[in-house]
Amino acid sequence: MKVRNGFVSNSSTCSFTIYGTLISDEDISNDEDIDSIIPKGSKLYTHYLPDYYDERGVIGREWRTIGDNETGKEFKESIEKEIEVIFGKKMNCSTISEAWYDG
């Protein structure tokens, strides 16, 4: 039997898991770059989605960035508050996991 003892990767696959919200064209103007809406010093992360998605991208924080002294509830609440400040309204946040193969 063969056993793999190293990191396995596929350069044609993209994936992420964050807690945050999807961003549509209705949320920001068409000429606005989604990275530009995040204030300096923020821990939020943005990711553009491929063209075949209805949404433009996602904004939130990767689960791996949760602090040692931070509960899951505190992690989620801090993200929800920061997103609400950016958009001026409460946004529907959840865990978003995406993966796709473009090869």
C-alpha positions as CSV (number, residue, x, y, z in Angstrom):
1,M,0.0,0.0,0.0
2,K,1.3,3.5,-0.8
3,V,1.0,6.2,1.9
4,R,1.3,9.9,1.0
5,N,3.3,11.8,3.7
6,G,3.3,15.2,2.1
7,F,1.0,18.1,1.2
8,V,-1.3,17.3,-1.7
9,S,-2.2,20.3,-3.9
10,N,-3.9,20.9,-7.2
11,S,-3.0,24.2,-8.7
12,S,-6.2,24.3,-10.7
13,T,-8.5,24.2,-7.7
14,C,-9.4,27.3,-5.6
15,S,-11.2,27.1,-2.3
16,F,-12.0,29.1,0.8
17,T,-14.1,29.0,3.9
18,I,-15.1,32.3,5.5
19,Y,-17.7,33.7,7.8
20,G,-19.3,36.6,6.0
21,T,-21.7,37.6,3.3
22,L,-22.0,37.6,-0.5
23,I,-21.6,40.9,-2.3
24,S,-23.8,41.6,-5.3
25,D,-23.7,44.5,-7.8
26,E,-26.6,46.0,-5.9
27,D,-24.4,46.2,-2.8
28,I,-21.6,48.2,-4.4
29,S,-21.4,50.3,-7.6
30,N,-20.2,48.6,-10.8
31,D,-17.0,50.6,-11.0
32,E,-16.1,50.0,-7.4
33,D,-13.4,47.5,-6.5
34,I,-14.6,45.3,-3.6
35,D,-11.2,45.5,-2.0
36,S,-11.5,49.2,-1.7
37,I,-14.6,49.1,0.6
38,I,-12.6,47.5,3.4
39,P,-11.2,50.1,5.9
40,K,-7.5,50.1,6.6
41,G,-6.6,47.9,9.6
42,S,-9.6,45.7,9.1
43,K,-9.2,41.9,9.4
44,L,-11.9,41.4,6.7
45,Y,-11.1,39.5,3.6
46,T,-12.6,39.8,0.1
47,H,-12.7,37.3,-2.7
48,Y,-13.9,37.7,-6.2
49,L,-16.1,34.9,-7.5
50,P,-15.8,33.5,-11.1
51,D,-18.1,35.1,-13.7
52,Y,-20.6,32.3,-13.6
53,Y,-21.8,33.2,-10.1
54,D,-24.6,35.7,-9.7
55,E,-22.7,37.5,-6.9
56,R,-19.6,39.6,-7.5
57,G,-17.7,38.3,-4.5
58,V,-17.6,37.6,-0.7
59,I,-16.5,39.6,2.3
60,G,-15.7,38.2,5.7
61,R,-13.0,36.5,7.7
62,E,-11.4,33.1,7.2
63,W,-12.2,30.8,10.0
64,R,-8.5,30.1,10.5
65,T,-8.1,33.7,11.7
66,I,-10.2,33.3,14.9
67,G,-8.2,34.4,17.9
68,D,-7.2,32.2,20.7
69,N,-9.0,34.4,23.1
70,E,-12.1,34.8,20.9
71,T,-15.2,32.6,21.1
72,G,-17.1,31.6,17.9
73,K,-19.9,34.0,18.9
74,E,-17.5,36.9,19.4
75,F,-15.8,36.1,16.1
76,K,-19.2,36.1,14.2
77,E,-20.5,39.3,16.0
78,S,-17.3,41.3,15.2
79,I,-17.6,40.4,11.5
80,E,-21.3,41.2,11.4
81,K,-20.7,44.6,13.1
82,E,-17.9,45.5,10.7
83,I,-19.8,44.5,7.6
84,E,-22.9,46.5,8.9
85,V,-20.7,49.6,9.2
86,I,-19.3,49.2,5.7
87,F,-22.7,48.7,4.0
88,G,-24.8,50.8,6.4
89,K,-27.2,48.0,6.9
90,K,-27.4,44.6,8.5
91,M,-26.2,41.9,6.0
92,N,-27.1,38.2,6.1
93,C,-23.9,36.5,7.3
94,S,-23.1,32.8,7.3
95,T,-20.2,30.4,6.7
96,I,-19.4,30.4,3.0
97,S,-17.4,27.5,1.6
98,E,-16.5,27.5,-2.1
99,A,-14.3,25.3,-4.3
100,W,-14.1,25.0,-8.0
101,Y,-11.9,23.5,-10.6
102,D,-11.0,25.6,-13.6
103,G,-8.6,23.3,-15.4
